[in-house]
């Protein structure tokens, strides 16, 4: 089997770039145009820096691709890492919900190696294929596979009061239990 290459798609990157530029404009714009009070200067600078880091993270994501082959999983780009299938310690699939009814959100797959881990978001092209291959390899190695659903809502929201769930709700199920998760 030749290596399959996965990249983050252009539309997802463009929206992340737009959000980064908008956030930097909101944070740094008033600092360049006006002279706000010291407290507001610090708050706006913090907002601008936060979105500058988000923008830099988007640049790194654009320069990164993921390779999947029979030997393992590799990330190529500025922050590259390789994890051989024999060295995989855990595969974790997280679902982060953005709505009280848990209908919207995104997923993240974490493949954990002995020293480093690879985090892959669901905006990646063919994310389901990559997760399927990772969990298949983990099952072959008899690792525990952890599925986690995380629901984040405001404590006082109507949905949180109706469902009587805490602010964060974790659902975890394990498959095989021959190797502990780290």
N, C-alpha and C positions, 0 to 999 in steps of 0.2 A: 504494500500500500504506500503510495506517495503521500507526502505531507499535504494536509489541507490547510489553507490559509484563511483566517477570519479577520475581518477589519470592521471598524466602526463606520457606519454609513454616513454619507455626506449630510443628509437632512438633520440627523441627530447632532452632528458636529456644528452645523450652521446655527441651529437654535441655541446650542450651548455658547457659541461665540457671541451671538446676539445678546444673550442674557449677560454674559461677562462684560461686554461693552456697555450695555445699559446700566449695569450695577456700578461700573467704574465711573460712568458719567454722573450718576446720582451721587456717588461718594466724593469724587474728586472735582466735579464741575463747580459746585458752590465754593470750594476752596480756591479755585482759580479766578472766579468771577467776583466774589464778595469776600468780606472779612468777617466771618461769623465769630461769635463768642467762643472762648477757649473750650468749653464743654462740647459745643456743637462741632468745633474743629476736630477734636479727638474722635467723636462719634462718626463724623463723616469720613475721616481718615481711616478708621477701622472698617467701615463699610467698603470704601474704595479698595483697601488692601485685601479684604476677604474676596472681593470679586476679581482682583488681580490674580490671586492664587487660583481661583476657579478658572480664569482665562488661561493661565499657564498649564493647569491640569488638562484643559481641552486641547492645547497644543501638543502636549505629550501624548494624549490619546490619539490624535490624528497621525502622529509619527509612529505609532505602535501597531503591530499586527501580531496575531497569535497563530502558532503553527501546531497542528495536531498530527501525530504519526504513531506508528506502532511502538516506538520507543518511549514516548512521553508527550508532554505538553510544554511548549516554549513560548515565551513572550519575546518578541524582537522589537528593538527600538531603544530609546534613551534609558529606560529602566528595565532592561531585559533580564530574564531569569529562565532557567530550564529546570523542569521537574520530571524525572524519569518515573514511569508507572510503578516500578519496583520501590521507589522512594516515597510514594504518596502515603501520607499519614491519615488524611481525612478529606472527604468531599462534603461540602456544606452548601445547601441551597436555601437562600433566604428570600422571603417575599415581604416587601415593604408596602403596606397599603397606605393610600393617601385619602381614602374615604371611609366614613364610618361603616358603610355596608360592605367594605373590603372588596369593592369591585375594581378600583383603579389602583395603580401603583407600578412597581418595577421589581425585578428579581436580580439576584446576585449569586453567582456560583463562586465558591472559594475552594480551590484545590490547594491543600496544605502539604508542603514538603518538609524535610527534616529541619531546614533553616529558614526558608522563605515560603511565602504562599503567593498564589496567583488569584487575583480578584477580577471577575469578569461580569460586567453588567449586561442586562438583557437587551440593551440597545445594540449590542454586537450583532452583525449579520449572522444568520443561522445559529443563533444562541441555543436553540433547542437541540440541534445536532451535536453541538459541543458538550452540552450537559448530558445528553444521552451517552455519548462516548465516554465521558468522565465517570459517570455512575456505573457503566458497564465494566470499566477497568477496575473500579473500586470494588464492585461485587466479585470480580474474578480474584481480587486480592483478599477477599473476605473482610473488608473494612466496614465499619459502621457508617451508614449514610444518614446524615442528619438533615431533615427538612424542617425549616423554621418559618413560621408565619408571624410577622411582626405588624401589629396594628398600633399606630400612634395617633391618638386623638386628644383633644383637650379634656381635662378631667371633668369640667363642668358642661361639656356638650350634651345635648339632648340624647344622642345615640349612646353615649357612654353611660348616662344615668339609666336609660331604658334597659340596656343589656347587662348592667351591673358588672361590667368588666373593668379591671384597673386600666390605668392610662396605657400600659403596654400589655399586650396579650401575646404570649408565646405558645405556639403549638409545636411540639417536637415529637417525632416518631423515629424509631430506630429500626433498621433492618437486622443485619447480623451483628452479634456482639462479641466477636472474637478479638477485636483490636480496639482499645479505648481511644476516644477522641482526645486530642490535646487541647 
